[in-house]
C-alpha cells in the first residue's frame, strides 16, 4: 500500500513491511558488511515489519523509535536520536559498531551524495534537510573496517509512494556498494498507554507544566503468540527441488537462531536487513 500523500520525513510514524522485490542490492550490502554466506542466505528469508514512532522531545531534538518484527519471533527495537552523537553498539552479527544520526542538507553529504538523494520526493526533506544515518565498524574494539551511510525518505516506486532507505557503503577494500530498502505502508502505528503518557509529558513540559507518566506496560508486550507463523518472502517460496536446502527445517531453525541472536541486543539490529 502506498504511503499517505501527506506523509513526510517530519513524521515517519507508521507501520511498514519490507518489499523484497523492489529493494536493491540487499545481499551485496550484507556481504560488504562482513556477513557470511550462510547468514546472508538465511536472512534473505526474513520479511521485516517495522513500527515507527517519530517525535520531538521537549528540548527540540527529534527521536525515531523503530520496533522491528519478523513474524513468529520476538521483536527488536532501536532508538535513534537525531543529534549526531556517537552511540557504540556490540552487534552479534557485525561486531563492534559506532552509529550516528542527524538531519543534513543534501549539499553537505559527501560520499555517495548523488545516490543517497537520487529519486527522493520533496516530502523527504524538511527545511531542505534529510534524515541521515552513519554506521561504521568500531576499530578500537576490533570492528570491521566498513562505513555505511543512509538517507531515509520517500520515492515513487512501482507507481506508488513508498518509504525508502537509500544506502551507500564503502567496504574494507575501499570498494563502494549501493543499495536501497523499499517498504510498503501498512497503516498507522499504535501507541501504548505508557508511550502516550510520555508524549503528553513532553507536550506539557513545553508548556511549562509538570506531569508524571504512567509506568504501566504489558509484561508480554513484545512477544508474539508461539503459534504465529514464520512468513517467508514470496520470491523465495519453498520450491519442490531438494537442492534448495535453504527452505529446509534446518534453515528455518538457523533463521530463528540468527534473528533471536540479535534480538538479545535491542539496539543491535542489522542495519541493512
Secondary structure, 3 states (H helix, E strand, C coil): CCCCCCCCCCCCCEEEEECCCCCECHHHHHHHCCCCHHHHHHHCCCCCEEEEEEEECCCCCEEEEEEEECCCCCCEEEEEECCCCCEEEEECCCEEEEEEEEEEEHHHCCCCHHHHHCCCCHHHCECCEEEEEEEEECHHHCCCCCEEEEEEEEEEECCEEEEEEEEEEECCCCCEEEEEEEEEEEECCCCCHHHHHHHHHHHHHHCCCCCCCCCCCCCCCCCCCCCCCCCCCHHHCCCCCCCCHHHCHHHHHHHHHHHHHHHCCCCCCCCCC
